[in-house]
Amino acid sequence: MNSYEITDMIIDDGFDGEEYVTTDFTHQNQHFSITFKKADLEVMNSWMFMDETSLPANLSDDVINLIRAEVERKI
């Protein structure tokens, strides 16, 4: 069983000449979003959403790698 659940994934093809994949997910009952470069799945930014505010997320490398692997399988 995963410690997260992906709730949405958007592939943005053509923003500023680059392609990005934004993945929204829940982890430990909190909502997060990570944006990866589509070409190499490098993390561009990550956010935690709380009380209608977005804050920079402090996610472990393990969680980021799990999300990255699932995104890679889906794209």
KOLMARKOL-424453 format. One record per atom (N, C-alpha, C, O): residue number from 1; residue in one letter; atom name; x, y, z. Coordinates in nm, 2 decimals. Example, Ala and Ser with C-alpha at 12.3 -4.5 7.8 and 13.67 -1.06 7.14 Angstrom:
BEGIN
<seq:1 | type:a | atom:N | px:1.32 | py:-0.57 | pz:0.78>
<seq:1 | type:a | atom:CA | px:1.23 | py:-0.45 | pz:0.78>
<seq:1 | type:a | atom:C | px:1.32 | py:-0.33 | pz:0.78>
<seq:1 | type:a | atom:O | px:1.42 | py:-0.33 | pz:0.85>
<seq:2 | type:s | atom:N | px:1.28 | py:-0.22 | pz:0.71>
<seq:2 | type:s | atom:CA | px:1.37 | py:-0.11 | pz:0.71>
<seq:2 | type:s | atom:C | px:1.29 | py:0.00 | pz:0.79>
<seq:2 | type:s | atom:O | px:1.34 | py:0.11 | pz:0.80>
END
This chain:
BEGIN
<seq:1 | type:m | atom:N | px:0.08 | py:-0.12 | pz:0.00>
<seq:1 | type:m | atom:CA | px:0.00 | py:0.00 | pz:0.00>
<seq:1 | type:m | atom:C | px:0.09 | py:0.12 | pz:0.00>
<seq:1 | type:m | atom:O | px:0.18 | py:0.13 | pz:0.08>
<seq:2 | type:n | atom:N | px:0.06 | py:0.22 | pz:-0.09>
<seq:2 | type:n | atom:CA | px:0.13 | py:0.34 | pz:-0.10>
<seq:2 | type:n | atom:C | px:0.10 | py:0.44 | pz:0.02>
<seq:2 | type:n | atom:O | px:-0.01 | py:0.43 | pz:0.08>
<seq:3 | type:s | atom:N | px:0.20 | py:0.52 | pz:0.06>
<seq:3 | type:s | atom:CA | px:0.18 | py:0.61 | pz:0.16>
<seq:3 | type:s | atom:C | px:0.12 | py:0.75 | pz:0.11>
<seq:3 | type:s | atom:O | px:0.11 | py:0.85 | pz:0.18>
<seq:4 | type:y | atom:N | px:0.09 | py:0.74 | pz:-0.02>
<seq:4 | type:y | atom:CA | px:0.03 | py:0.86 | pz:-0.09>
<seq:4 | type:y | atom:C | px:-0.07 | py:0.82 | pz:-0.19>
<seq:4 | type:y | atom:O | px:-0.09 | py:0.70 | pz:-0.21>
<seq:5 | type:e | atom:N | px:-0.15 | py:0.91 | pz:-0.23>
<seq:5 | type:e | atom:CA | px:-0.25 | py:0.88 | pz:-0.34>
<seq:5 | type:e | atom:C | px:-0.25 | py:1.00 | pz:-0.44>
<seq:5 | type:e | atom:O | px:-0.28 | py:1.11 | pz:-0.40>
<seq:6 | type:i | atom:N | px:-0.22 | py:0.97 | pz:-0.56>
<seq:6 | type:i | atom:CA | px:-0.22 | py:1.07 | pz:-0.67>
<seq:6 | type:i | atom:C | px:-0.37 | py:1.10 | pz:-0.70>
<seq:6 | type:i | atom:O | px:-0.44 | py:1.01 | pz:-0.73>
<seq:7 | type:t | atom:N | px:-0.40 | py:1.23 | pz:-0.69>
<seq:7 | type:t | atom:CA | px:-0.54 | py:1.27 | pz:-0.72>
<seq:7 | type:t | atom:C | px:-0.56 | py:1.34 | pz:-0.86>
<seq:7 | type:t | atom:O | px:-0.67 | py:1.34 | pz:-0.91>
<seq:8 | type:d | atom:N | px:-0.45 | py:1.39 | pz:-0.91>
<seq:8 | type:d | atom:CA | px:-0.46 | py:1.46 | pz:-1.04>
<seq:8 | type:d | atom:C | px:-0.32 | py:1.47 | pz:-1.10>
<seq:8 | type:d | atom:O | px:-0.22 | py:1.48 | pz:-1.03>
<seq:9 | type:m | atom:N | px:-0.31 | py:1.47 | pz:-1.24>
<seq:9 | type:m | atom:CA | px:-0.19 | py:1.48 | pz:-1.31>
<seq:9 | type:m | atom:C | px:-0.21 | py:1.56 | pz:-1.43>
<seq:9 | type:m | atom:O | px:-0.30 | py:1.53 | pz:-1.51>
<seq:10 | type:i | atom:N | px:-0.14 | py:1.67 | pz:-1.45>
<seq:10 | type:i | atom:CA | px:-0.15 | py:1.75 | pz:-1.57>
<seq:10 | type:i | atom:C | px:-0.02 | py:1.76 | pz:-1.64>
<seq:10 | type:i | atom:O | px:0.09 | py:1.79 | pz:-1.59>
<seq:11 | type:i | atom:N | px:-0.02 | py:1.73 | pz:-1.77>
<seq:11 | type:i | atom:CA | px:0.10 | py:1.74 | pz:-1.86>
<seq:11 | type:i | atom:C | px:0.08 | py:1.87 | pz:-1.94>
<seq:11 | type:i | atom:O | px:-0.01 | py:1.88 | pz:-2.02>
<seq:12 | type:d | atom:N | px:0.17 | py:1.96 | pz:-1.91>
<seq:12 | type:d | atom:CA | px:0.17 | py:2.09 | pz:-1.98>
<seq:12 | type:d | atom:C | px:0.28 | py:2.09 | pz:-2.09>
<seq:12 | type:d | atom:O | px:0.40 | py:2.10 | pz:-2.06>
<seq:13 | type:d | atom:N | px:0.23 | py:2.08 | pz:-2.21>
<seq:13 | type:d | atom:CA | px:0.33 | py:2.07 | pz:-2.32>
<seq:13 | type:d | atom:C | px:0.34 | py:2.20 | pz:-2.40>
<seq:13 | type:d | atom:O | px:0.26 | py:2.23 | pz:-2.48>
<seq:14 | type:g | atom:N | px:0.44 | py:2.27 | pz:-2.36>
<seq:14 | type:g | atom:CA | px:0.47 | py:2.39 | pz:-2.44>
<seq:14 | type:g | atom:C | px:0.48 | py:2.52 | pz:-2.36>
<seq:14 | type:g | atom:O | px:0.50 | py:2.62 | pz:-2.41>
<seq:15 | type:f | atom:N | px:0.48 | py:2.51 | pz:-2.23>
<seq:15 | type:f | atom:CA | px:0.49 | py:2.63 | pz:-2.14>
<seq:15 | type:f | atom:C | px:0.64 | py:2.67 | pz:-2.15>
<seq:15 | type:f | atom:O | px:0.73 | py:2.59 | pz:-2.11>
<seq:16 | type:d | atom:N | px:0.66 | py:2.79 | pz:-2.20>
<seq:16 | type:d | atom:CA | px:0.80 | py:2.85 | pz:-2.20>
<seq:16 | type:d | atom:C | px:0.90 | py:2.76 | pz:-2.28>
<seq:16 | type:d | atom:O | px:1.01 | py:2.75 | pz:-2.24>
<seq:17 | type:g | atom:N | px:0.85 | py:2.68 | pz:-2.38>
<seq:17 | type:g | atom:CA | px:0.94 | py:2.60 | pz:-2.46>
<seq:17 | type:g | atom:C | px:0.97 | py:2.46 | pz:-2.39>
<seq:17 | type:g | atom:O | px:1.04 | py:2.38 | pz:-2.45>
<seq:18 | type:e | atom:N | px:0.92 | py:2.44 | pz:-2.27>
<seq:18 | type:e | atom:CA | px:0.95 | py:2.32 | pz:-2.19>
<seq:18 | type:e | atom:C | px:0.82 | py:2.25 | pz:-2.17>
<seq:18 | type:e | atom:O | px:0.71 | py:2.30 | pz:-2.18>
<seq:19 | type:e | atom:N | px:0.83 | py:2.12 | pz:-2.14>
<seq:19 | type:e | atom:CA | px:0.71 | py:2.04 | pz:-2.10>
<seq:19 | type:e | atom:C | px:0.73 | py:2.00 | pz:-1.95>
<seq:19 | type:e | atom:O | px:0.83 | py:1.97 | pz:-1.91>
<seq:20 | type:y | atom:N | px:0.61 | py:2.02 | pz:-1.88>
<seq:20 | type:y | atom:CA | px:0.61 | py:1.99 | pz:-1.74>
<seq:20 | type:y | atom:C | px:0.50 | py:1.90 | pz:-1.70>
<seq:20 | type:y | atom:O | px:0.40 | py:1.89 | pz:-1.77>
<seq:21 | type:v | atom:N | px:0.52 | py:1.83 | pz:-1.59>
<seq:21 | type:v | atom:CA | px:0.41 | py:1.74 | pz:-1.54>
<seq:21 | type:v | atom:C | px:0.39 | py:1.78 | pz:-1.40>
<seq:21 | type:v | atom:O | px:0.48 | py:1.78 | pz:-1.31>
<seq:22 | type:t | atom:N | px:0.26 | py:1.82 | pz:-1.37>
<seq:22 | type:t | atom:CA | px:0.23 | py:1.86 | pz:-1.23>
<seq:22 | type:t | atom:C | px:0.14 | py:1.75 | pz:-1.17>
<seq:22 | type:t | atom:O | px:0.04 | py:1.71 | pz:-1.23>
<seq:23 | type:t | atom:N | px:0.18 | py:1.70 | pz:-1.06>
<seq:23 | type:t | atom:CA | px:0.11 | py:1.59 | pz:-0.99>
<seq:23 | type:t | atom:C | px:0.06 | py:1.64 | pz:-0.86>
<seq:23 | type:t | atom:O | px:0.13 | py:1.68 | pz:-0.77>
<seq:24 | type:d | atom:N | px:-0.07 | py:1.63 | pz:-0.84>
<seq:24 | type:d | atom:CA | px:-0.14 | py:1.66 | pz:-0.71>
<seq:24 | type:d | atom:C | px:-0.16 | py:1.53 | pz:-0.63>
<seq:24 | type:d | atom:O | px:-0.20 | py:1.43 | pz:-0.70>
<seq:25 | type:f | atom:N | px:-0.13 | py:1.53 | pz:-0.51>
<seq:25 | type:f | atom:CA | px:-0.15 | py:1.40 | pz:-0.43>
<seq:25 | type:f | atom:C | px:-0.17 | py:1.43 | pz:-0.28>
<seq:25 | type:f | atom:O | px:-0.14 | py:1.54 | pz:-0.23>
<seq:26 | type:t | atom:N | px:-0.22 | py:1.33 | pz:-0.21>
<seq:26 | type:t | atom:CA | px:-0.23 | py:1.34 | pz:-0.07>
<seq:26 | type:t | atom:C | px:-0.13 | py:1.25 | pz:0.00>
<seq:26 | type:t | atom:O | px:-0.09 | py:1.14 | pz:-0.06>
<seq:27 | type:h | atom:N | px:-0.08 | py:1.29 | pz:0.11>
<seq:27 | type:h | atom:CA | px:0.02 | py:1.22 | pz:0.19>
<seq:27 | type:h | atom:C | px:0.01 | py:1.26 | pz:0.33>
<seq:27 | type:h | atom:O | px:0.02 | py:1.38 | pz:0.36>
<seq:28 | type:q | atom:N | px:-0.01 | py:1.16 | pz:0.42>
<seq:28 | type:q | atom:CA | px:-0.04 | py:1.19 | pz:0.56>
<seq:28 | type:q | atom:C | px:-0.15 | py:1.29 | pz:0.58>
<seq:28 | type:q | atom:O | px:-0.14 | py:1.38 | pz:0.66>
<seq:29 | type:n | atom:N | px:-0.26 | py:1.27 | pz:0.51>
<seq:29 | type:n | atom:CA | px:-0.38 | py:1.35 | pz:0.52>
<seq:29 | type:n | atom:C | px:-0.35 | py:1.50 | pz:0.49>
<seq:29 | type:n | atom:O | px:-0.43 | py:1.59 | pz:0.53>
<seq:30 | type:q | atom:N | px:-0.25 | py:1.53 | pz:0.41>
<seq:30 | type:q | atom:CA | px:-0.22 | py:1.66 | pz:0.36>
<seq:30 | type:q | atom:C | px:-0.22 | py:1.66 | pz:0.21>
<seq:30 | type:q | atom:O | px:-0.19 | py:1.56 | pz:0.15>
<seq:31 | type:h | atom:N | px:-0.24 | py:1.78 | pz:0.15>
<seq:31 | type:h | atom:CA | px:-0.25 | py:1.79 | pz:0.00>
<seq:31 | type:h | atom:C | px:-0.12 | py:1.86 | pz:-0.05>
<seq:31 | type:h | atom:O | px:-0.08 | py:1.96 | pz:0.01>
<seq:32 | type:f | atom:N | px:-0.06 | py:1.80 | pz:-0.15>
<seq:32 | type:f | atom:CA | px:0.07 | py:1.84 | pz:-0.21>
<seq:32 | type:f | atom:C | px:0.06 | py:1.85 | pz:-0.36>
<seq:32 | type:f | atom:O | px:-0.03 | py:1.79 | pz:-0.42>
<seq:33 | type:s | atom:N | px:0.15 | py:1.92 | pz:-0.42>
<seq:33 | type:s | atom:CA | px:0.17 | py:1.93 | pz:-0.56>
<seq:33 | type:s | atom:C | px:0.32 | py:1.94 | pz:-0.59>
<seq:33 | type:s | atom:O | px:0.39 | py:2.01 | pz:-0.53>
<seq:34 | type:i | atom:N | px:0.36 | py:1.86 | pz:-0.69>
<seq:34 | type:i | atom:CA | px:0.50 | py:1.86 | pz:-0.74>
<seq:34 | type:i | atom:C | px:0.49 | py:1.88 | pz:-0.89>
<seq:34 | type:i | atom:O | px:0.42 | py:1.82 | pz:-0.96>
<seq:35 | type:t | atom:N | px:0.58 | py:1.97 | pz:-0.94>
<seq:35 | type:t | atom:CA | px:0.59 | py:1.99 | pz:-1.08>
<seq:35 | type:t | atom:C | px:0.73 | py:1.94 | pz:-1.12>
<seq:35 | type:t | atom:O | px:0.83 | py:1.98 | pz:-1.06>
<seq:36 | type:f | atom:N | px:0.73 | py:1.85 | pz:-1.22>
<seq:36 | type:f | atom:CA | px:0.85 | py:1.79 | pz:-1.27>
<seq:36 | type:f | atom:C | px:0.87 | py:1.84 | pz:-1.41>
<seq:36 | type:f | atom:O | px:0.78 | py:1.87 | pz:-1.48>
<seq:37 | type:k | atom:N | px:1.00 | py:1.85 | pz:-1.46>
<seq:37 | type:k | atom:CA | px:1.03 | py:1.87 | pz:-1.60>
<seq:37 | type:k | atom:C | px:1.00 | py:1.73 | pz:-1.66>
<seq:37 | type:k | atom:O | px:1.04 | py:1.63 | pz:-1.61>
<seq:38 | type:k | atom:N | px:0.93 | py:1.74 | pz:-1.77>
<seq:38 | type:k | atom:CA | px:0.89 | py:1.61 | pz:-1.83>
<seq:38 | type:k | atom:C | px:1.01 | py:1.53 | pz:-1.89>
<seq:38 | type:k | atom:O | px:1.01 | py:1.41 | pz:-1.89>
<seq:39 | type:a | atom:N | px:1.10 | py:1.60 | pz:-1.94>
<seq:39 | type:a | atom:CA | px:1.22 | py:1.54 | pz:-2.01>
<seq:39 | type:a | atom:C | px:1.30 | py:1.45 | pz:-1.92>
<seq:39 | type:a | atom:O | px:1.33 | py:1.34 | pz:-1.96>
<seq:40 | type:d | atom:N | px:1.32 | py:1.49 | pz:-1.79>
<seq:40 | type:d | atom:CA | px:1.41 | py:1.41 | pz:-1.70>
<seq:40 | type:d | atom:C | px:1.35 | py:1.40 | pz:-1.56>
<seq:40 | type:d | atom:O | px:1.41 | py:1.34 | pz:-1.47>
<seq:41 | type:l | atom:N | px:1.23 | py:1.45 | pz:-1.54>
<seq:41 | type:l | atom:CA | px:1.15 | py:1.44 | pz:-1.42>
<seq:41 | type:l | atom:C | px:1.23 | py:1.50 | pz:-1.30>
<seq:41 | type:l | atom:O | px:1.22 | py:1.46 | pz:-1.19>
<seq:42 | type:e | atom:N | px:1.30 | py:1.61 | pz:-1.33>
<seq:42 | type:e | atom:CA | px:1.37 | py:1.69 | pz:-1.23>
<seq:42 | type:e | atom:C | px:1.26 | py:1.77 | pz:-1.16>
<seq:42 | type:e | atom:O | px:1.17 | py:1.82 | pz:-1.23>
<seq:43 | type:v | atom:N | px:1.26 | py:1.78 | pz:-1.03>
<seq:43 | type:v | atom:CA | px:1.16 | py:1.86 | pz:-0.95>
<seq:43 | type:v | atom:C | px:1.19 | py:2.01 | pz:-0.98>
<seq:43 | type:v | atom:O | px:1.30 | py:2.06 | pz:-0.96>
<seq:44 | type:m | atom:N | px:1.08 | py:2.07 | pz:-1.02>
<seq:44 | type:m | atom:CA | px:1.09 | py:2.22 | pz:-1.04>
<seq:44 | type:m | atom:C | px:1.04 | py:2.29 | pz:-0.92>
<seq:44 | type:m | atom:O | px:1.09 | py:2.40 | pz:-0.88>
<seq:45 | type:n | atom:N | px:0.93 | py:2.24 | pz:-0.86>
<seq:45 | type:n | atom:CA | px:0.88 | py:2.30 | pz:-0.74>
<seq:45 | type:n | atom:C | px:0.79 | py:2.20 | pz:-0.67>
<seq:45 | type:n | atom:O | px:0.74 | py:2.11 | pz:-0.73>
<seq:46 | type:s | atom:N | px:0.76 | py:2.22 | pz:-0.54>
<seq:46 | type:s | atom:CA | px:0.67 | py:2.14 | pz:-0.47>
<seq:46 | type:s | atom:C | px:0.60 | py:2.23 | pz:-0.36>
<seq:46 | type:s | atom:O | px:0.66 | py:2.32 | pz:-0.30>
<seq:47 | type:w | atom:N | px:0.47 | py:2.20 | pz:-0.35>
<seq:47 | type:w | atom:CA | px:0.39 | py:2.29 | pz:-0.26>
<seq:47 | type:w | atom:C | px:0.30 | py:2.20 | pz:-0.17>
<seq:47 | type:w | atom:O | px:0.26 | py:2.09 | pz:-0.21>
<seq:48 | type:m | atom:N | px:0.27 | py:2.25 | pz:-0.05>
<seq:48 | type:m | atom:CA | px:0.18 | py:2.19 | pz:0.04>
<seq:48 | type:m | atom:C | px:0.06 | py:2.29 | pz:0.05>
<seq:48 | type:m | atom:O | px:0.08 | py:2.41 | pz:0.06>
<seq:49 | type:f | atom:N | px:-0.06 | py:2.24 | pz:0.04>
<seq:49 | type:f | atom:CA | px:-0.18 | py:2.33 | pz:0.05>
<seq:49 | type:f | atom:C | px:-0.24 | py:2.31 | pz:0.19>
<seq:49 | type:f | atom:O | px:-0.27 | py:2.20 | pz:0.23>
<seq:50 | type:m | atom:N | px:-0.26 | py:2.43 | pz:0.26>
<seq:50 | type:m | atom:CA | px:-0.32 | py:2.43 | pz:0.39>
<seq:50 | type:m | atom:C | px:-0.40 | py:2.56 | pz:0.41>
<seq:50 | type:m | atom:O | px:-0.35 | py:2.67 | pz:0.39>
<seq:51 | type:d | atom:N | px:-0.52 | py:2.54 | pz:0.45>
<seq:51 | type:d | atom:CA | px:-0.61 | py:2.65 | pz:0.48>
<seq:51 | type:d | atom:C | px:-0.61 | py:2.76 | pz:0.37>
<seq:51 | type:d | atom:O | px:-0.59 | py:2.88 | pz:0.39>
<seq:52 | type:e | atom:N | px:-0.63 | py:2.70 | pz:0.24>
<seq:52 | type:e | atom:CA | px:-0.64 | py:2.79 | pz:0.12>
<seq:52 | type:e | atom:C | px:-0.51 | py:2.87 | pz:0.10>
<seq:52 | type:e | atom:O | px:-0.52 | py:2.97 | pz:0.03>
<seq:53 | type:t | atom:N | px:-0.40 | py:2.81 | pz:0.14>
<seq:53 | type:t | atom:CA | px:-0.27 | py:2.88 | pz:0.12>
<seq:53 | type:t | atom:C | px:-0.17 | py:2.77 | pz:0.07>
<seq:53 | type:t | atom:O | px:-0.18 | py:2.66 | pz:0.11>
<seq:54 | type:s | atom:N | px:-0.09 | py:2.81 | pz:-0.02>
<seq:54 | type:s | atom:CA | px:0.02 | py:2.72 | pz:-0.06>
<seq:54 | type:s | atom:C | px:0.15 | py:2.76 | pz:0.00>
<seq:54 | type:s | atom:O | px:0.19 | py:2.88 | pz:0.00>
<seq:55 | type:l | atom:N | px:0.22 | py:2.66 | pz:0.05>
<seq:55 | type:l | atom:CA | px:0.35 | py:2.68 | pz:0.11>
<seq:55 | type:l | atom:C | px:0.45 | py:2.59 | pz:0.05>
<seq:55 | type:l | atom:O | px:0.41 | py:2.48 | pz:0.00>
<seq:56 | type:p | atom:N | px:0.58 | py:2.62 | pz:0.05>
<seq:56 | type:p | atom:CA | px:0.68 | py:2.53 | pz:-0.01>
<seq:56 | type:p | atom:C | px:0.67 | py:2.40 | pz:0.07>
<seq:56 | type:p | atom:O | px:0.67 | py:2.40 | pz:0.20>
<seq:57 | type:a | atom:N | px:0.68 | py:2.29 | pz:0.00>
<seq:57 | type:a | atom:CA | px:0.67 | py:2.16 | pz:0.07>
<seq:57 | type:a | atom:C | px:0.81 | py:2.11 | pz:0.11>
<seq:57 | type:a | atom:O | px:0.90 | py:2.13 | pz:0.03>
<seq:58 | type:n | atom:N | px:0.81 | py:2.04 | pz:0.22>
<seq:58 | type:n | atom:CA | px:0.94 | py:1.98 | pz:0.26>
<seq:58 | type:n | atom:C | px:0.91 | py:1.83 | pz:0.26>
<seq:58 | type:n | atom:O | px:0.89 | py:1.77 | pz:0.36>
<seq:59 | type:l | atom:N | px:0.92 | py:1.77 | pz:0.14>
<seq:59 | type:l | atom:CA | px:0.90 | py:1.62 | pz:0.13>
<seq:59 | type:l | atom:C | px:1.03 | py:1.55 | pz:0.13>
<seq:59 | type:l | atom:O | px:1.13 | py:1.60 | pz:0.08>
<seq:60 | type:s | atom:N | px:1.03 | py:1.43 | pz:0.18>
<seq:60 | type:s | atom:CA | px:1.15 | py:1.34 | pz:0.18>
<seq:60 | type:s | atom:C | px:1.18 | py:1.30 | pz:0.04>
<seq:60 | type:s | atom:O | px:1.09 | py:1.29 | pz:-0.05>
<seq:61 | type:d | atom:N | px:1.31 | py:1.27 | pz:0.02>
<seq:61 | type:d | atom:CA | px:1.35 | py:1.21 | pz:-0.11>
<seq:61 | type:d | atom:C | px:1.28 | py:1.08 | pz:-0.14>
<seq:61 | type:d | atom:O | px:1.25 | py:1.06 | pz:-0.26>
<seq:62 | type:d | atom:N | px:1.24 | py:1.00 | pz:-0.04>
<seq:62 | type:d | atom:CA | px:1.17 | py:0.88 | pz:-0.06>
<seq:62 | type:d | atom:C | px:1.04 | py:0.90 | pz:-0.13>
<seq:62 | type:d | atom:O | px:1.00 | py:0.84 | pz:-0.22>
<seq:63 | type:v | atom:N | px:0.96 | py:1.00 | pz:-0.07>
<seq:63 | type:v | atom:CA | px:0.83 | py:1.03 | pz:-0.12>
<seq:63 | type:v | atom:C | px:0.84 | py:1.09 | pz:-0.26>
<seq:63 | type:v | atom:O | px:0.76 | py:1.05 | pz:-0.35>
<seq:64 | type:i | atom:N | px:0.93 | py:1.18 | pz:-0.28>
<seq:64 | type:i | atom:CA | px:0.95 | py:1.24 | pz:-0.42>
<seq:64 | type:i | atom:C | px:0.99 | py:1.13 | pz:-0.52>
<seq:64 | type:i | atom:O | px:0.93 | py:1.13 | pz:-0.63>
<seq:65 | type:n | atom:N | px:1.07 | py:1.04 | pz:-0.48>
<seq:65 | type:n | atom:CA | px:1.11 | py:0.93 | pz:-0.57>
<seq:65 | type:n | atom:C | px:0.99 | py:0.83 | pz:-0.60>
<seq:65 | type:n | atom:O | px:0.98 | py:0.78 | pz:-0.72>
<seq:66 | type:l | atom:N | px:0.91 | py:0.81 | pz:-0.50>
<seq:66 | type:l | atom:CA | px:0.79 | py:0.72 | pz:-0.53>
<seq:66 | type:l | atom:C | px:0.70 | py:0.79 | pz:-0.63>
<seq:66 | type:l | atom:O | px:0.64 | py:0.73 | pz:-0.72>
<seq:67 | type:i | atom:N | px:0.67 | py:0.92 | pz:-0.61>
<seq:67 | type:i | atom:CA | px:0.59 | py:1.00 | pz:-0.70>
<seq:67 | type:i | atom:C | px:0.65 | py:1.00 | pz:-0.84>
<seq:67 | type:i | atom:O | px:0.58 | py:0.98 | pz:-0.94>
<seq:68 | type:r | atom:N | px:0.78 | py:1.03 | pz:-0.84>
<seq:68 | type:r | atom:CA | px:0.85 | py:1.04 | pz:-0.97>
<seq:68 | type:r | atom:C | px:0.83 | py:0.90 | pz:-1.05>
<seq:68 | type:r | atom:O | px:0.80 | py:0.91 | pz:-1.17>
<seq:69 | type:a | atom:N | px:0.85 | py:0.79 | pz:-0.98>
<seq:69 | type:a | atom:CA | px:0.84 | py:0.66 | pz:-1.05>
<seq:69 | type:a | atom:C | px:0.70 | py:0.64 | pz:-1.10>
<seq:69 | type:a | atom:O | px:0.68 | py:0.58 | pz:-1.21>
<seq:70 | type:e | atom:N | px:0.60 | py:0.68 | pz:-1.02>
<seq:70 | type:e | atom:CA | px:0.46 | py:0.66 | pz:-1.07>
<seq:70 | type:e | atom:C | px:0.43 | py:0.75 | pz:-1.19>
<seq:70 | type:e | atom:O | px:0.36 | py:0.71 | pz:-1.28>
<seq:71 | type:v | atom:N | px:0.48 | py:0.87 | pz:-1.18>
<seq:71 | type:v | atom:CA | px:0.46 | py:0.96 | pz:-1.30>
<seq:71 | type:v | atom:C | px:0.53 | py:0.91 | pz:-1.42>
<seq:71 | type:v | atom:O | px:0.47 | py:0.91 | pz:-1.53>
<seq:72 | type:e | atom:N | px:0.65 | py:0.86 | pz:-1.41>
<seq:72 | type:e | atom:CA | px:0.72 | py:0.80 | pz:-1.52>
<seq:72 | type:e | atom:C | px:0.64 | py:0.68 | pz:-1.58>
<seq:72 | type:e | atom:O | px:0.64 | py:0.67 | pz:-1.70>
<seq:73 | type:r | atom:N | px:0.58 | py:0.60 | pz:-1.50>
<seq:73 | type:r | atom:CA | px:0.50 | py:0.49 | pz:-1.55>
<seq:73 | type:r | atom:C | px:0.38 | py:0.54 | pz:-1.63>
<seq:73 | type:r | atom:O | px:0.34 | py:0.48 | pz:-1.73>
<seq:74 | type:k | atom:N | px:0.32 | py:0.65 | pz:-1.58>
<seq:74 | type:k | atom:CA | px:0.19 | py:0.70 | pz:-1.64>
<seq:74 | type:k | atom:C | px:0.21 | py:0.78 | pz:-1.77>
<seq:74 | type:k | atom:O | px:0.13 | py:0.78 | pz:-1.85>
<seq:75 | type:i | atom:N | px:0.33 | py:0.84 | pz:-1.78>
<seq:75 | type:i | atom:CA | px:0.35 | py:0.91 | pz:-1.90>
<seq:75 | type:i | atom:C | px:0.43 | py:0.83 | pz:-2.00>
<seq:75 | type:i | atom:O | px:0.46 | py:0.88 | pz:-2.11>
END
